[in-house]
Amino acid sequence: MTLPDLSARAISGTDIVVRVTPRASRNGVTLDGATIRVTVTTVPEDGKATKAVIKLLAKALGIAPSRLTLTRGATARDKTFRIE
């Protein structure tokens, strides 16, 4: 699994909007124009998919997962994260 280098977007205080696809065939992060798409194999229950998204997104951004805070879209496919 190769992740795109999103380290240029890892600026403290920035909001990042992602489109999430749970129950995918494999985990991954892709850029679709200006949209960041994250696919995870986990199911969207009890926040499991969101936790998997945070891990993948943090890895692609080159930051610690603890620096990402979900600000919008806890139960939606479109999520907004703030980089602390």
The 8 nearest C-alpha neighbors of each residue, nearest first, counted from 0:
[[1, 2, 27, 26, 25, 28, 3, 55],
 [2, 0, 3, 27, 28, 59, 4, 29],
 [1, 3, 59, 28, 4, 0, 27, 29],
 [2, 4, 5, 59, 29, 1, 28, 30],
 [5, 3, 6, 59, 2, 60, 7, 61],
 [4, 6, 60, 7, 59, 8, 3, 9],
 [5, 7, 60, 9, 8, 4, 61, 59],
 [8, 6, 5, 9, 10, 60, 4, 61],
 [7, 9, 6, 5, 10, 60, 13, 15],
 [10, 8, 6, 7, 60, 11, 82, 5],
 [9, 11, 8, 13, 12, 82, 7, 6],
 [10, 12, 82, 83, 13, 9, 81, 66],
 [11, 13, 82, 83, 81, 10, 14, 9],
 [14, 12, 82, 11, 81, 10, 15, 9],
 [13, 15, 81, 80, 79, 82, 16, 12],
 [14, 16, 80, 79, 81, 17, 13, 82],
 [17, 15, 79, 78, 80, 14, 77, 18],
 [18, 16, 35, 78, 36, 77, 19, 79],
 [17, 19, 77, 36, 76, 37, 35, 78],
 [20, 18, 37, 76, 38, 36, 77, 17],
 [19, 21, 38, 37, 23, 39, 22, 76],
 [20, 22, 39, 23, 42, 40, 38, 41],
 [23, 21, 40, 41, 42, 39, 24, 20],
 [24, 22, 40, 25, 21, 39, 38, 20],
 [23, 25, 40, 22, 26, 39, 38, 21],
 [26, 24, 23, 40, 39, 27, 38, 22],
 [27, 25, 39, 38, 40, 23, 24, 28],
 [26, 28, 38, 37, 25, 29, 2, 39],
 [27, 29, 37, 36, 2, 38, 3, 30],
 [30, 28, 36, 35, 31, 37, 27, 3],
 [29, 31, 35, 34, 32, 36, 33, 28],
 [32, 30, 34, 33, 35, 29, 36, 28],
 [31, 33, 34, 30, 35, 29, 36, 17],
 [32, 34, 31, 35, 30, 36, 16, 17],
 [35, 33, 31, 32, 30, 36, 17, 18],
 [34, 36, 30, 17, 29, 31, 18, 37],
 [37, 35, 18, 29, 17, 28, 19, 30],
 [36, 38, 28, 19, 27, 18, 20, 29],
 [39, 37, 20, 26, 27, 19, 23, 21],
 [40, 38, 26, 21, 23, 41, 22, 25],
 [39, 41, 22, 23, 25, 26, 21, 24],
 [40, 42, 48, 22, 39, 21, 47, 43],
 [41, 43, 22, 44, 48, 21, 47, 40],
 [44, 42, 48, 47, 21, 46, 41, 45],
 [43, 45, 46, 42, 47, 48, 41, 74],
 [44, 46, 47, 43, 48, 42, 49, 74],
 [45, 47, 49, 44, 48, 50, 43, 73],
 [48, 46, 50, 49, 45, 44, 43, 51],
 [49, 47, 43, 51, 41, 50, 46, 42],
 [48, 50, 52, 46, 51, 47, 53, 73],
 [51, 49, 53, 47, 52, 48, 46, 54],
 [50, 52, 48, 54, 49, 53, 55, 47],
 [53, 51, 49, 55, 50, 54, 56, 48],
 [52, 54, 50, 56, 51, 55, 57, 64],
 [55, 53, 51, 57, 52, 56, 64, 58],
 [56, 54, 58, 52, 57, 53, 59, 51],
 [55, 57, 59, 53, 58, 54, 52, 60],
 [58, 56, 60, 64, 62, 54, 59, 55],
 [57, 59, 61, 55, 56, 60, 54, 62],
 [58, 60, 56, 57, 61, 5, 2, 4],
 [61, 59, 6, 5, 57, 58, 62, 9],
 [60, 62, 58, 59, 6, 57, 63, 5],
 [63, 61, 57, 60, 58, 64, 66, 9],
 [62, 64, 65, 66, 57, 61, 58, 67],
 [65, 63, 57, 66, 67, 54, 53, 62],
 [64, 66, 63, 67, 68, 83, 62, 57],
 [67, 65, 83, 64, 82, 63, 68, 62],
 [68, 66, 82, 65, 64, 81, 80, 83],
 [67, 69, 81, 80, 70, 66, 82, 83],
 [68, 70, 80, 71, 79, 81, 67, 73],
 [71, 69, 80, 79, 68, 81, 72, 78],
 [70, 72, 79, 78, 69, 73, 80, 77],
 [73, 71, 78, 75, 74, 77, 79, 76],
 [72, 74, 75, 71, 78, 69, 49, 46],
 [75, 73, 72, 76, 46, 43, 78, 49],
 [76, 74, 72, 77, 73, 78, 19, 71],
 [75, 77, 19, 18, 78, 20, 74, 72],
 [78, 76, 18, 75, 17, 72, 19, 79],
 [79, 77, 72, 17, 71, 16, 76, 18],
 [78, 80, 16, 71, 15, 70, 69, 17],
 [79, 81, 69, 15, 68, 70, 14, 67],
 [82, 80, 14, 68, 13, 67, 83, 12],
 [81, 83, 67, 11, 12, 13, 66, 14],
 [82, 66, 11, 12, 81, 67, 68, 13]]
